[in-house]
C-alpha cells in the first residue's frame, strides 16, 4: 500500500470525505502515514464485512440460496475472540476516533447519556457506518478475561485496579449475546452476562453469516470457535424436523455460514487445528462447506499520529515458550515494516539493539531482496540474479538512500533489554490512568458514576445538598476535598466492587485536545493545569454573557459558531477533572507512596525482602506485589534461594495455589531468578549480577533525583527521577556507540539481557546498516560495509539527523519497540521529540502498549 494510493483510493464507506493533511509537527511528523493507514484498514475491513463469504464478487446473496427476504441483504453477527479485539476493530478501524463528534444526544439514542450531552458510549454500543446498519445485527465476545472473583479467599479485592472499571464477574467463556441496532446506527448489547447461558442457540439462529474474528497466536480462541460451530451443527440436526417459521422470514433450518477471520493472518498451527477437528478442509470446493476461513491483513493501527501499534499480544510470553505456542512476532513485524516503508519510502538508515531487533532487521532485508527479484521476474521474465553477479560490480554503482532527501532513520529495540521500566509505576497522567483503569486502544471502560457522580444524586430528594457537596470536590488538588466513599484502589476501606454499575467507554486520545495537552504531564502539574483551564473557560463564557459589554452582530455570530467547541471543551474538562480526582485519591494515599519508595530503593540496589514480606501479609494487590518481586530480581540479578523459597511459600499461603503456576512462568521468563549454590558462590554471583544493572544505571544516568517535574528538563520527570533505560539508549545512539564507555554499556546491557531473560538465544549485539539499491540481505550488507573504502563505522545518528535538519522541519526517527512499550516511555519520547536540541521528530511503532501488571497477568 503506498501512501498516495491509499489516500486517493475509492472509499468502501459511503460517508468518507477527502482527506486534508495537516502540516508536519512534532506530534505528527508524517501526516500522510496515519491517514493512509486508517483509510487502508477501514477499506479492508468494510470490504470483508460487505461481501458474503460464499459469493464470488457479489456482495448481496440471493434470497433463494440463503433464505433471506427478497429485499434484504445478508445478516451477520460479528463475534470477536476477545473484547480488546472488538474495541480495536469497531472503535479504531471502522471509525476515526480522532475526528468523531458527538451530537446533542452524546451517545446512542435512548441511553442514559442521551439527555445529558455526554461524550461517551455505553460499553457495548458501537456506532456503525450507514453501509453496515442493515447488514450487521450485533456483536459478541467469545472469550472474556476473568476479572475479579466473588470469592473472598481469592484476594482480588477493591485494592486491585480492575474493581474501578468493571463489575466483578466469574464469567470467562461467554455464550451468545442478543444485540440489536438502534435508531442511531449503533449496535448495542441488550442482555446481561448472567443471561448469556440460558438460550444461546436461539440467539444465533436468525443470521445468515456468523463472522468470527480471531487472533492466530491465541489457540484458545480457535478451540472456542470449533466448539461453537460443532454446537450449532448439533442443534441444527435436533431441530431439522421442525422447520418452523416465526414470522422473521427465516426458517429454523435456513442455511447459515460460519466465517472464521484471522487478524492479521492465519498460521499453519491454526489451519492444522481446524483440519484436525474436521471443521474446515481447505481442499474442499468453494461453497460446499458451511465454514470458510480467511485472513484480514490489518497489522498497523495508528492509535495516535505518533504512535502506531501492531496490537500483537503475548509476545514476551511466547518468547519464553510459556504455553508452547510458537511466536510469529518476527514475521508479523517485518511484514508490517515493509508496509510502512511502502507508505513513507525506503528508510536509509536502520539501527538495531538486541536479538529480536537483529531478527526483524534480517527478515526485513531478506524480504526486500525477494520482493525486488519477484518484481523483476514479473516485469522482465528473467530468472533471479545470483548474489555474486549482483554485487561484483563497483560499490559506488549502488544507490545509497542516504543521499536522498528522505532523512528518515529507524531504531529497532528488543523489549527484553529493559524489563525494569515496565515494573516501575509511571507518574504521568496517561500512565497513571492506564495503571488505574486500563487504556485499551485509546479508550477506557469506566463506571459512569466516576465521571458523572452527580447524575443520580440530582434526582434524589436531597439532591441539592449532594450536588453542592460534589461541587466541592471538583478541584482535583483541593486540600479539603475528601469524598465520603473512597475510590482509591489502595484504600482498605474501599467497597469490595462497583456492583450493578453502568460501564461506559470514554475516548482518551489526541482527538480530545485537552487530553493531548495533559496526558504527558506529571502528577504534580496536571491538577493545577486543569484548574487553570476551568478558570479560563469560565472567564471566556462570562466575558461574552456579561450585560455590561455591548456586542455587535459579528461578535454574536462568532460566539454562536464557537458554541459547539465550547460545549465540547466543557464536556472534556468535566471528564478529566473527575478522572484527576480518582488519580489524586490514589497518589496521595500512603500505600502508593510506600510503593514508590520501595521501587526507588530497589532501583538504587537495595534488598527489600522484609518489605515484600510485609506487603504479602498486608494482603497487597497480588499483581502489584509480583511486580515488586520481579523488580527486586531484575535490579539485583536474582533473589537468594532461601529468601525466594520463603516468599513463594507466603504468596501461596496468602493468595492461593493458582499463583504457584504464575510464579513458575515468571521464573521461566527469567523475570524472577533464584540464585542457587553455596554461600560463597551466591556472594560472587550476587555481586556480579547486581553490578551489571548498577553499572548501567550509573553510566546512563538513569537516576536524576533533582529533576524538575513541573517544568521538566530531563526525561526522568516521568517517574520523579527514574529515566526509562530504552529512552537513555536512544539518547546515547545520537552521540554514537564507538567510544570505550559506550562499548562498556553495550557489553553490560547484553550480558544483563541474557541473564534476566530465559531463552533469549544469546547476548545480542548492535547493528547499524544503511539500505542501498539494489537491496541486499543482512550478511551481504554487513560484509559490504566492512569492505567499504570508507570507514565501516557509520556516523552517529545524531550527526546523521542534523545534516538533514532544515529551518522548517526535522527528519523522522521511527523507533520500533519489539515486545511492547509503556506510557512512561511514550511520554519520555514525546519530551525528546519536542526538544529543539534533539535532531529528530519521533514516531513510535510497537507490538503493543503495556504495563507491568498486564505483562504479569498474561502469565495467569
Order of alpha helices (4+ residues) and beta strands (2+ residues): alpha-alpha-alpha-beta-alpha-beta-beta-beta-beta-beta-alpha-beta-alpha-beta-alpha-beta-beta-beta-alpha-alpha-beta-alpha-alpha-beta-beta-alpha-beta-beta-alpha-alpha-alpha-beta-alpha-alpha-alpha-alpha-alpha-alpha-beta-alpha-alpha-beta-alpha-alpha-alpha-beta-beta-alpha-alpha-beta-alpha-beta-alpha
